[in-house]
Amino acid sequence: MTTRLRKLITRLALLGIMILVGSSIPTTISASSKPIIVGSKSFSESKTVSEIYALALEHAGYKVVRKPNISNSVVFRAVKTGQIDVYPEYTGTIVEAYLKKSANGKSASQMASLAQNGVKKDGLVTFNYAPGDNRQGIGMRTSVAKKYNIKTLSDLQKNASHIRFVSQGEFDKRADALPGMNKKYGKYNFKSHKDYDDSLKYKIMSQNKGDAAPVSTTDGQLATSKFTLLKDDKGLWSPYNLVPLVNKKAAKSHPKMEKALNQVDAKLTTKQLTSLNKKVDVDGQNYKTVAKNWYNEHVLN
């Protein structure tokens, strides 16, 4: 074999290797090089969980762009149009607010199924829902709850004449709120009933100007000894489990996204969400710090 022929064979072999390697690289790069845009709503729980999502996706090897504080009225459209790729939502919000379907009497799994099937038409998918459930509830000053032995909404109805109710205008009128309580449990004849801005409810009760109020079941204040969440013993309010709402194209182009977020969501119980909210809303910690500490403790360890 001549020297010239050996050189030609060597060049052809190298060219073949370059073609084989080159053909396998672009698909991998294109699937993972585009950043995942992680959004959130404007309240603490959404921002904290969104940051946890972002950390999980970065740990899975993806680049992440964070877009927190999106208005409730805009965020669904943002993920549908691809302005964001994923954000923390709730099964109940998807079913009732976006799909305009009744959630009465539905279990957590039924709500998740309704949400999952309902968003397909919008080019969206949901991953596994978390055990954490941020639904409607009633909270009380613990001292008053103990005084009258009130543990459930039935107990509250029986002792309503002793209780000063801290409400909001919307709660007084919404069919699934106070009218629903009156229908399900019997009329609540409170000692007093005054409407305040929703953001003031815990302050009003802390100042001993009220005893009970509508709350979200993962409010951070409920993790303190000052306040107690009453049990909805007749099942008036439907589950609102945390769930990642994802643009289908983004999910398809980032195949490790689902596993990463499912791993996180499995650990986000109602108790964990309440604890996270306490650290931010009661203790005054930065939500990014709270998210990072939680992720390091519960996922990395």
N, C-alpha and C positions, 0 to 999 in steps of 0.2 A: 504494500500500500504506500503510495507516495505521500510526501509531507503535505502537499496541497490538498489531497483527498482527505487526510486525517483532520486537517483544519476545517474543511467543509463539513465533515460529519460532526465535529465538536460544536461548530456554530449551529447546526440544525438541532442538535440535542438541547443546547442551551435555549434556543428559540422555542422548542417544544415545552420546556419547563416553564418559561416565562408565560406562554399562552395558557398553560394549565393553571398556574398560580393566579395569573391575572384574571382568568374567568371566574375564580372563586371569591375574589376579594370584593368587587363592587357591591354584590348583594348584601354582604355582611355590613359593610360600611353604611350603605344607604338606609338599612333598617335601624341602625343604632346611632348614627351621627346627628340626626335631627333631634333637637332638644324636645323633651316632653314639657308642655306648658301646664303647670299645676295651679289651679285657681282656688279661691275660697270666697265664701260670703263674708259679711262684715262683722260678725260677732265672734267672740273668743273661741268657742268650741270649734267652729269651722276653720278659723285661722290656725289653731293649734294642730288639728288633725291634718289639715292641708300640709303643714310643715313636716309632720310625721310621714305623710305620703311622699313628700319630696326627698326626705332622707332615705327612705326605703328604695326609691327609684335610683337615687345616686349610688347607693350601696350595691344595687343590681347592675351598675355599670353605665347607666344612662346619664346624659346631660339633662339638666332641669332648669327651666325658667319659672320663677314664681310670680304669680299675679294674684295677690290677696285683695280683700276688701271690695269685692264685686257686689253690686246691688242685687238684692233678692229678685228684683223685677227683670234683671238683665242676665243673670248667670246661666239660666237654662238655655237661652238663645245663644250665649257665648260658646257653650260646649257643643251645641247643635251645629253651629256654623264653623267650628274649628278654630275660633279665636283662643280657646283654651282646650286642652285635651282631656282633662279629668278634674273633678273636684268632689269633696265630700257632700253627699246629699242624704236625704232620709226617704225610706220607702213610702211613708205616709204622705210626705210632701209631693212625691212623684205621682202617687195615685190620686190624691185629692186635689192638689193645686194645679198640676200639669195635665193629668189625664181626665180630670173632672169626673172621677168615679167615686162611688160610695165605698167607704172603708168600714162601715158598721159590721161588727161581729167577726172581722177577719183576724186570723192568727198571723204571727210574724212571718211564717213561711208563705202563707197565702198573699200577704201584702207584697212580699218580695217577688213572688211569681207574677202578680199583676203589674208591678213596676217593670220587671224584666221584659215581659212580653209587650207592654204598652209603649216602651220607648224605641222599639225596633224600627217603627215607621219613620222615626226622626234620625235614623242613622246612629243610634246610640246603643250602648250595652251597659249592663251593671255586672259587677263582680259579686263575690259572696258578701252577704250582709253581716254586719258585726252584731254581737250579742247586745252591744250598747244601744239603749232605747231611750230616745229623748222625746217623750210624748207629753201631752197635756197632763197637769196634775194640780193638786191643791196642797200648799204648804202652810204650816202653822208655827207660831212661836211655841217652842218646846215646853216652856213653863205652863202655858195655857192648855196645851194638849194633855199634859200630865195631870193638871188640876181637874179636868173633866173626863179623864181617861178616854181621850179621843185618839183612835188609831186608824180609823177607816172613814170613808165618806158617809157611811151609814151612821157612824157615831157622831159625825159632824152634824148631820141632819137632825138627829135627836137632841143635840145640845146647841142648836143654832141660836136660840134665844139668848145665849150667854156670849156669843161671838160677834166681834166687830169685823165686818168683811171689807177687805181692801181690794177693790175691783178696778176694771177699766171699762170704758163704754162699750167696746167691741165685745168683751166677754159677757156682758149683760144681755146682748142681743143675739149672738151667734147660736144657731140651733144646737150645735154640739157642745156648747159651753154651759152657762148657767141654766138656760131653758132645758137643756138636756139633763142636767143634774136634777132639776125639779121634776122632770118627767120620770126619770129612772129611780130616784131615791125618795121622792116626795118633796113637797115644797120646803125650801130653806127660809125660815122666818128669822133672819139675822137680827141681832140686837141693834146693829146699825150697818148701813151699806153705803159706802162712799167710793166714788170713782177718782182715780189718780192716774198720772202718767205711769206706764208700765215700769219704767226704769226706777221708780221711787218706791216700789212695793216693799223691798227689804228694809229700806231706810224708815219708812212709815212704821213698820212693825217693830223695828229696833228702838224707835222712839216711843213705844207703847201707845201708839195712836191707832193701832189695828191689831188683829189677832190672826187672821187667815187671809190668803190671797191665791189667785191663780199663778202657777209656776210652771216651768219646764222641769221635767224629772231629773235632769242632769245639772241643774243650777249648782254652781260651786258653793253657794251659801248653805245648801242642804247637807254639805259634808261637815258643817260645823255643829256644835252642840246647841246653838241658838234656835235652830229651825228643824222641823220634822216634816217629812213627806207622808201624807196620808195615803193609805191603800185604797185604790179604786176597786172595792170588793165586789161590785156588780158588773165590772167590765164595761164601763161607759166609753172609755177612750181607747182608740185603736193604736197598735204598735207603730212607732216611728223609728225603725232601726237605721243606724248609720250604714250607708252603702256608697261605694265609689260609682259615680256616674261618668261614663267614658265615651268619648267619640270613637266610633267603631273603626275608622281608618287608623287612628292613633294606636288603638289596641292591637290591630293587625300588624302594623309596622314595628311595634315594640313588643314582641312576644313574651318577654319576661315580666312585663308590667303586671299581668294578672296575678301571677304567683307571688310577686313582691308585696302587692297590696293586700292580697288575701291573708298572707302571713301576719301582716300588721293588724288587719281588722279582726282577726280571730281573738286577739288579745284585748280589744277595746270594749270592755264590758261597761255596763251602766255605772258601776262603781268607779272604774278607771276614768271614764269621761268626767264624772262628777269631781274626782280628785284633781284632774287636769284643770278643770274650770275654777276650782277653789284656788289653785296656785296662781292663776292669772287674775281672776276677778276679785278675790278676797285678799290674797297675800301680795298682789301687785307685781308679780314676776313677769318678765317679758315672755310672750308666748313662744318665741323661737328657742329660748333657753329651756323652757318647760318641755317643749317637744323633743329637743335633743337629749335632755336628761332621761326622759321616758324611753326614747328609742334605744339609747345605750343600755339602760337597765333591763328592759323587757324584750328586746329583740336581739341585740348583739351578745348579751350575756347568756 
